[in-house]
Amino acid sequence: HVIGWYYSSRLSRRHIQPFIKHYHIDMSEYQQPAAGYATFNDFFARTLKPGARAINQAPHVIASPADSKVFVVPNVSTDTIFSIKAQHFDLKKFLGTAALADTFAGGTMMIFRLAPADYHWFHFPVDCTPAAPITISGLFESVNQTVFAAGINPLTNNERHLIMLKTQTGGPVAMIAVGAMVVGKIIQTYTPNTECRKGDPAGYFALGGSTVVLLFAKNTVMPLQSFVQHSLQGYETAIQMGEAVTNGK
């Protein structure tokens, strides 16, 4: 793709400074200064300085996997229709199998939507042993941005990387990275089947739309009430990577 090539070339460096200015990005949080990136794609996958985000280490608390806006769907059923990246899903379509959909039926879904200016790495929300990623891709009917909306738009494509997380404390957890747009790529950096700590990096999104979805089995987590309230009112809540998204037990 020409766009992908361009943003991986040195020619694209000229877009870094205007992008920082336009989105008011605080570069003091990042390891490299603005001038330290060879291409726009390098800048897009910029890494934070150690300690730039506080990870909530309380044992039974789930931490946000990304800097993002979060939307919570409590009691997601196999019939619930939700919208991610302007696409229309139910659990089976989203996860690729009926068996997995049943695993999380009645559980909690959290949708973390990253904006273009956000830090684009995603991290493990719990201490876990992550399986190898499973790629699910496909064409789906798309809808407008509002969750639970109708109004079908043209077909669009996306790619999803499903990572099952084995935890010591609760039931199974699924983390799904969703990339959209032509050039959106999902790059995993973790080693499968190796223990990871809460807050460890799992991977990052290259240029393009990006969302992380967490799914929890029924009665295993208690999302923070304010997030549930906001979501019921139809809006998302801004959050940073490492912040609590659930109450402890």
Solvent accessible surface area in square Angstrom, and as a share of the most:
residue,aa,sasa,rsa
1,H,159,0.71
2,V,124,0.71
3,I,91,0.46
4,G,20,0.19
5,W,156,0.55
6,Y,51,0.20
7,Y,51,0.19
8,S,63,0.41
9,S,18,0.12
10,R,154,0.56
11,L,95,0.47
12,S,0,0.00
13,R,91,0.33
14,R,158,0.58
15,H,66,0.29
16,I,7,0.04
17,Q,110,0.49
18,P,77,0.48
19,F,33,0.14
20,I,16,0.08
21,K,158,0.67
22,H,131,0.58
23,Y,86,0.33
24,H,164,0.73
25,I,22,0.11
26,D,80,0.42
27,M,33,0.15
28,S,75,0.49
29,E,50,0.23
30,Y,11,0.04
31,Q,99,0.44
32,Q,84,0.37
33,P,88,0.55
34,A,19,0.15
35,A,82,0.63
36,G,37,0.35
37,Y,14,0.05
38,A,36,0.28
39,T,14,0.08
40,F,8,0.03
41,N,35,0.18
42,D,68,0.35
43,F,0,0.00
44,F,5,0.02
45,A,19,0.15
46,R,3,0.01
47,T,50,0.29
48,L,21,0.11
49,K,93,0.39
50,P,119,0.75
51,G,79,0.76
52,A,36,0.28
53,R,24,0.09
54,A,90,0.70
55,I,44,0.22
56,N,53,0.27
57,Q,108,0.48
58,A,43,0.34
59,P,110,0.69
60,H,76,0.34
61,V,12,0.07
62,I,11,0.06
63,A,1,0.01
64,S,2,0.01
65,P,0,0.00
66,A,0,0.00
67,D,11,0.06
68,S,6,0.04
69,K,81,0.34
70,V,0,0.00
71,F,12,0.05
72,V,2,0.01
73,V,7,0.04
74,P,43,0.27
75,N,116,0.60
76,V,0,0.00
77,S,45,0.29
78,T,56,0.33
79,D,119,0.62
80,T,26,0.15
81,I,68,0.34
82,F,0,0.00
83,S,7,0.04
84,I,2,0.01
85,K,37,0.16
86,A,28,0.22
87,Q,3,0.01
88,H,34,0.15
89,F,2,0.01
90,D,38,0.20
91,L,0,0.00
92,K,114,0.48
93,K,76,0.32
94,F,0,0.00
95,L,2,0.01
96,G,43,0.42
97,T,67,0.39
98,A,50,0.39
99,A,75,0.58
100,L,33,0.16
101,A,1,0.01
102,D,95,0.49
103,T,57,0.33
104,F,0,0.00
105,A,34,0.26
106,G,21,0.20
107,G,2,0.02
108,T,12,0.07
109,M,0,0.00
110,M,0,0.00
111,I,11,0.05
112,F,0,0.00
113,R,78,0.28
114,L,10,0.05
115,A,34,0.26
116,P,71,0.45
117,A,21,0.16
118,D,35,0.18
119,Y,9,0.03
120,H,1,0.01
121,W,32,0.11
122,F,0,0.00
123,H,12,0.05
124,F,1,0.00
125,P,0,0.00
126,V,15,0.09
127,D,59,0.30
128,C,7,0.04
129,T,37,0.22
130,P,0,0.00
131,A,37,0.28
132,A,52,0.40
133,P,47,0.30
134,I,96,0.49
135,T,78,0.45
136,I,27,0.13
137,S,73,0.47
138,G,22,0.21
139,L,111,0.55
140,F,26,0.11
141,E,77,0.35
142,S,4,0.03
143,V,0,0.00
144,N,73,0.37
145,Q,111,0.49
146,T,80,0.46
147,V,26,0.15
148,F,110,0.46
149,A,19,0.15
150,A,78,0.60
151,G,47,0.45
152,I,95,0.48
153,N,68,0.35
154,P,108,0.68
155,L,110,0.55
156,T,60,0.35
157,N,89,0.46
158,N,8,0.04
159,E,64,0.29
160,R,1,0.00
161,H,18,0.08
162,L,3,0.01
163,I,0,0.00
164,M,47,0.21
165,L,3,0.01
166,K,152,0.64
167,T,23,0.13
168,Q,171,0.76
169,T,77,0.45
170,G,35,0.33
171,G,24,0.23
172,P,54,0.34
173,V,8,0.05
174,A,0,0.00
175,M,0,0.00
176,I,0,0.00
177,A,0,0.00
178,V,0,0.00
179,G,3,0.03
180,A,14,0.11
181,M,132,0.59
182,V,98,0.56
183,V,16,0.09
184,G,16,0.16
185,K,130,0.55
186,I,14,0.07
187,I,53,0.27
188,Q,42,0.19
189,T,66,0.39
190,Y,24,0.09
191,T,89,0.52
192,P,51,0.32
193,N,113,0.58
194,T,66,0.38
195,E,146,0.66
196,C,16,0.09
197,R,152,0.55
198,K,11,0.05
199,G,12,0.11
200,D,50,0.26
201,P,68,0.43
202,A,0,0.00
203,G,0,0.00
204,Y,49,0.19
205,F,1,0.01
206,A,17,0.13
207,L,25,0.13
208,G,10,0.10
209,G,20,0.19
210,S,0,0.00
211,T,2,0.01
212,V,0,0.00
213,V,0,0.00
214,L,0,0.00
215,L,0,0.00
216,F,2,0.01
217,A,15,0.12
218,K,122,0.52
219,N,140,0.72
220,T,43,0.25
221,V,32,0.18
222,M,124,0.55
223,P,13,0.08
224,L,47,0.24
225,Q,115,0.51
226,S,59,0.38
227,F,17,0.07
228,V,14,0.08
229,Q,77,0.34
230,H,48,0.22
231,S,9,0.06
232,L,127,0.63
233,Q,114,0.51
234,G,46,0.44
235,Y,110,0.42
236,E,50,0.23
237,T,25,0.14
238,A,75,0.58
239,I,10,0.05
240,Q,79,0.35
241,M,11,0.05
242,G,0,0.00
243,E,79,0.36
244,A,24,0.19
245,V,0,0.00
246,T,2,0.01
247,N,67,0.34
248,G,38,0.36
249,K,173,0.73
